[in-house]
Amino acid sequence: MSFIVTVQEAVTAFAPWLEPTDSELDAIEKELAVISAEVALLDAQIVALDRSPSELDARRLRRARNRVLAARRDAANAAATAALPEVGA
């Protein structure tokens, strides 16, 4: 018989090198609009699961999907703009 042992130290260990770096935090901040829009979409989907979707639920889902697409578009445009070199001014 072999025992299953949890490795609690590895899960809850605190070490400074386990914290996110500044560049990782910047990347998360840049994606925050997309993350927020996706959370709003998920909330709308969860609400629609509880009951048969009404016209209001369908509209809420459609608007949430559009917000996600707009946030992804804005993030992609911002990344493309940042990657392009500035043309002489």
N, C-alpha and C positions, 0 to 999 in steps of 0.2 A: 504494500500500500504506500503510495507516495502522497505527500501532503502538498497542497497548493498554498504557497505563502505569498502574501502581497508585499510589494516593494514600496512601502509608504514613504521612505526617505526620498526615493527618486521622483516620486510624484509631487511631493510638497517641499522639496529642497529649495532653499533660496540661495541663489548665488548671483552676484552682480552681472556675470556674463550671460545669464539667462534672460535678462531684461531686453526688450527691443531696443535696437540702436536708433539713433536720431534719423538716419535715412529710412529705416523701416517705419518710424512714426510719421515721417513726411509722406511716405507712400500711402499710408492709411488715411492721412488727412486729405490727400488729393482724391482718394476714392470715396470719401465720406458721403458725398452727394449721391453717388450710385448706391452705396450701402443703405442709406436712409430711404431711398426710393424703393429698393428691393424689399426692405422691411415693411414699408407701407403696402406694397403689393401682397406680401405674405399675409399681413393682417386682413386685407380685403378678401383674400382667398379663404382664410380661416372663418371669417364671418359668413361667407357664402356656403361653407360646408355644413353649418349648423341647421340650415333650412333650405327649402327650395328657393333658388335665386329669383329675386324679384327684378323688376326693371331698374330699380335703384341700385341693387347689388351689381347688375350687369354694367351699369354706368360707372359705378365705383371701381370695378375691376378694369374697365376700359381706360379710365383716367389714370389709374395706378400703373397700368402697363405703359401708357404714353409717357408718364413721368420717368419710368425706368429707361425707356428708349431715349428720351431727351437727356437724361443724366449721363447715359453711356455715350451719346453723341458729343455732349459737351466735354466729357473727360477725354474722348479720343481726339477731339479738335485741340484741346489744350495740350495734350501730349505731342501732337503733330506740330503745333506752333512752337513748342519749346524745343523740339528737335531741329527745326529749320534754322539755319544761320540767318542773322539779320542782313538784309540787303542794304547797301550803302544809303545813308540818308543825307 
